[in-house]
């Protein structure tokens, strides 16, 4: 057992993960597990590394202000890991991975279906070496089905999985298909993979038997349709885009308010979740009659009569400034919120108080600021001790400490360009 400087052990201390994933879904999963204390050994291609190392600008700058090889994208998805270079296309590289698997609890990969078998690194092969191994595959479409051999990318999955059909402004207002601003299909899949791995680890702990975790972006995106997926299955009616409005709650959307001080348009989010909050809003707005009007008194009526109510509210909302509305609505405990840009997000006192930015001692930049894990555990806090690694930074360290390789063995692998 290893205890951190604060004297508390991390939740996954003692769990070792061999991570052959790259880009986002897999690395997001392993970053979460690393935050929780797992020893994540990230396998990267010699000379190139994870694809996202080159996905910039922006790149981290050196002391002279010049771009380095460290892309912000990579830095944001690989904290608390160790980087080992290994060419798995070479037999010696495959042998190295098999050696490491014997000392690991989890193996995760996001190669196309069948690729791991070509390298002798498929589930059956590695399970024979380590029966306790939890083997997680992350693909676009899963290990079965007619699309299993296709490459699946977040953008395409957002479209195929229905998300883009319900995201964006209404078609009658000039809208059209719109993806989400970040790769949510990848991120959702990474989080589902995290949960599945933890469940499989619990099973292995009880039984001594590992298993294959089959995680697919399309499966995840369909699951994350949530209430709209249920709406369709229950009603048979295909939902469309609703812009910034909620499909099942009114008023629950963005409203334009009085212009900002510089004369530009300003907006806020009004998120009335129940009839009581709606009545409070009507009082704050100076129109209590809207709360007793039988067309609008209950949410089901407001949804049915959305086209009548929303234009009335739009006129009312434009009569006061954002600051006035926010102060009055918050005082009345009516859910509402500003629409912040990222500079405003990271300057927000709540975000700062919650410690959502961590400063790292990175080899290139000693005061590297990155987003923190949102996980808060009272007895087993998350890690913040390993900044995102340089390519191959821990190769020698891992081969010596985990596998007991001698310097001559390591040099032979390096001479053969395996590492």
Steps between C-alpha positions, in 0.01 A plus 500: 500500500623850415387808688518851358642806673163562664515156660201366306516210257344536156198284416668293226846482655657168398305467173721506190355579157665441165355762268530447124228752420547836337319823412204550738252229607762257632735764642207673673418171669857431609552859613203460736640171630842661540345787695353239734844358567557229240847467349427563131777400260423670171647320199590738215654463158875573498572836340134603465298411806129549545343671197389792716859601575493670159142631517575869528545786528489586775825337614676546830771765461855476632683764705575695183138505388542242224257217437605163641371157395246501786150573364239633741263224383740228618575682825129515585442123477812331638581621849624259767628245245840358408607492136679197355585476131451165329457399137234228519539430127831328580507153660732630771251775576217250525713289734563808716125565527438138598767528770332813637154341492613242754550786747179693424139489613345680202577517128324760285518550125307684230630337183269383222330165556749223413817709523597372843464138384748569218752600763421213734364753752130412484293416806532120474878515460556736793241329720705181465802689638309675778158353587421791733548757224218743426529565127311805370445566129374843395376519140251694295249217460602215730632149447176371340248619244513596132704817565762341727787541253427865427705780649280707728577865574325732741366738235347218295362334813330823612323491163425127483397481865233769464667776702534740206133456413402650837782755536486844341241764426154401382479435127218756458735763645779421257669227701661179383711211628746613767766306686583571863802723563709221652521134399229378735459155344867433577473649847180315590655175378812563706289543811288189431822306442627623837188372677514166316868449587436571867213248500718240326781561750256436783396172333864398455567580864220266608555217252856529369359516147540788259271578209472685171334843518353589158431876486371676189449867418172437318357297791594778738358777285168316468491454879574871552191603304348464847152653530475571127570136419228404747267764354530341156463140619193587709326732254627387161550867413844598366625806693665784311737778592380745763790743510564603860156391618421183696279242334304414816514811722386862446645756559841336488713677240719798410332840498627830365500772765560875487816598309836496675669828595682510167173461313558137397239231543501320831344172611439276798371150565166459673459143624162470670472137608157480664174686550609655830808650340287627214270682743803660668633608163169663409506694827858620438404594144206708628241287323342270762200454271710275275529251787122465540409506131359148434701483175826532691443396864640149464809391308305264273282796402800725445657237272179468299461879481868581454434704185270737694702534820856536375442817291343664806801406712740619231350849520512501879863380517618786278381760752783441751875449489673168551641615835156610621337174395771281649493680835121489526459142380779364720349676802168331423676165449393475136764305303683724255850563375735708292654378176873528561790486260800295614683800644195569716473131595852481640463839674179390670546495882307172531723328242806634681374400845435146375860467382415434137844609381819322607853636454750235398880486508538396137847438350434763231305749710533503880166675552276318254130564575249233398141411585473282810301185560148584622498195731492591869554213747534569872715199594682413176569823310601503137862516390677809377862387496586404141465763228428384143817318396750576228508232231676193639590682821455189717609222264822405678343549843210263429709233327742493792255527790207295366677242283845496654667548160873554501658797328627274223147378425369856489781610269435208268133602473603858434753395234226301328270805514247302701504773766 
